[in-house]
Amino acid sequence: MKKFVKVLFLIFAVTGVVAQFQNCAKKEAAFTDEIVEETFSFFSYRYEKATPIYYELQIIPVSSDATYQTYKLILFAANSDGGAADIQYEFEIFDSAGKSMCALKTGSLSGGVSRVEESCIALKASVLGRALVKVRNPGGAWEVLNESYIN
Amino acid sequence: MRLLAVLLFLISTELQAQQILPLFQNDSLRTFVTMPFRLRKSTSEGIPIVSIKLVSALSECKAMIDPNITSNFLIRCESPASVSVDVYFEFNGVIQKIRYGPLTVAQISDTGVVVQPPAVTDKYKTGRELFAAKCMECHQSPYEKENKSFTQIKQSIQSVGEMNKLNVLTDAQIQAIRDYLNHLD
């Protein structure tokens, strides 16, 4: 009987000690997800599958007067396989009401050129709402980026 | 001994054949730009990257492997920097390393001001992305189709010839597009 009580006590003691450390391990999945999300956000990574073309538009306010704001629009685009196939592009920026702020820009990048700059003069009162960027290899489907600039 | 020398020579030749190609041109190495690079053989075939590690500019820049194209990696810096990166890949069952850089990342503009989109936290992200991927080839702006009901979108898909190809969308996806179109800023 004494032996049984001792064993029982030992089991309770061990269980008590082990229970202290339950749920103490780092939750690896949640931890990783958080880092991945943070990293994707830093890179504005938006591709859900292998993209044939990496592309992005940078919008830079360069100068303004009482009436107008001039923006420099820089499109970067390159084939993801390092190939030299031409890239056709279209891009446009819109105000917060969905109205175009300046004319649609279109063209083609060839010979390994990966950057094009355009100028956009908009009414100073306009608030940038959205940018629409489309790129494709000739004859291919458009890859579309619809980037919102409003919180 | 001679065989070993030949083997070592062959391995070193093979290793030299691995190269990193910046996919954007050098004048695109700018702050705020997500710059893609590719690890490839001399035949242009991509080599899967095992891991990547920044060895300089740790506070200004980040690097990541493209999760969808594992031969490619991305670097982005928020301040001008001189960036070097170690790229690890497997060769003949052994992990090898290429140190790439230093690359000079310059300020994107003299004013240094860039309009950045807000962090993507919107709950209509799925609908927004579906609209961009499936609808914007014809509908240039979501504003031209705002406040549509689920039934209207579904009927359009079934009755408008050019939209028939969207029959693959599930009801949940159509609902996500509807939610997005009804909550435009």
Contacts between the chains, C-beta under 8 A, distances in Angstrom:
chain1	res1	chain2	res2	distance
A	39	B	62	6.6
A	39	B	64	5.4
A	41	B	119	5.5
A	41	B	120	6.8
A	42	B	62	5.4
A	42	B	76	6.5
A	43	B	34	5.0
A	43	B	62	7.1
A	43	B	64	6.2
A	43	B	74	5.6
A	43	B	76	5.3
A	44	B	34	6.4
A	44	B	117	7.2
A	44	B	120	7.9
A	45	B	34	7.5
A	45	B	64	7.6
A	45	B	67	7.9
A	45	B	74	7.5
A	46	B	120	7.9
A	46	B	129	7.7
A	47	B	66	7.6
A	47	B	68	5.7
A	48	B	68	7.8
A	48	B	129	7.3
A	49	B	68	5.7
A	50	B	68	4.3
A	50	B	69	4.9
A	51	B	68	7.0
A	51	B	69	7.6
A	54	B	23	6.1
A	54	B	24	7.6
A	54	B	34	7.5
A	54	B	36	4.5
A	56	B	33	6.8
A	56	B	34	6.2
A	58	B	30	7.8
A	58	B	32	6.3
A	58	B	33	6.5
A	58	B	108	6.1
A	58	B	114	5.9
A	59	B	114	7.0
A	59	B	115	4.3
A	60	B	108	6.7
A	60	B	109	4.6
A	60	B	111	6.8
A	60	B	113	6.4
A	60	B	114	5.6
A	60	B	115	7.2
A	61	B	111	7.2
A	61	B	113	5.9
A	61	B	115	6.6
A	62	B	109	6.9
A	62	B	111	6.2
A	71	B	115	7.9
A	72	B	109	6.7
A	74	B	108	7.4
A	76	B	24	5.5
A	76	B	28	5.4
A	76	B	33	5.8
A	78	B	23	4.0
A	78	B	24	5.3
A	78	B	36	6.5
A	79	B	23	7.2
A	80	B	23	6.9
A	80	B	36	6.8
A	80	B	38	7.6
A	80	B	66	7.9
A	80	B	69	5.7
A	80	B	72	6.2
A	81	B	38	7.5
A	81	B	44	7.6
A	81	B	46	7.1
A	82	B	21	5.0
A	82	B	23	6.1
A	82	B	38	4.9
A	82	B	40	6.3
A	82	B	44	6.2
A	83	B	44	7.7
A	94	B	141	7.0
A	96	B	185	6.7
A	98	B	141	5.8
A	98	B	143	3.5
A	98	B	184	7.8
A	112	B	25	7.0
A	113	B	25	6.9
A	114	B	23	7.0
A	114	B	24	4.5
A	114	B	25	4.8
A	114	B	28	5.6
A	115	B	24	7.0
A	115	B	25	6.3
A	115	B	27	6.2
A	115	B	28	5.0
A	128	B	115	6.0
A	129	B	185	6.8
A	132	B	136	7.3
A	132	B	140	7.0
A	132	B	141	7.4
A	134	B	136	7.7
A	141	B	137	7.6
A	142	B	136	7.9
A	142	B	137	5.7
A	144	B	132	4.7
A	144	B	133	6.6
A	144	B	136	4.8
A	144	B	137	7.3
A	145	B	132	7.0
A	146	B	128	6.7
A	146	B	131	7.3
A	146	B	132	4.3
A	146	B	136	6.4
A	146	B	142	7.4
A	147	B	117	5.0
A	148	B	117	6.2
A	148	B	118	7.5
A	148	B	122	7.7
A	148	B	128	7.6
A	148	B	185	6.8
A	149	B	115	6.3
A	149	B	117	5.2
A	149	B	118	7.2
A	150	B	118	7.4
A	150	B	185	4.4
A	151	B	118	4.8
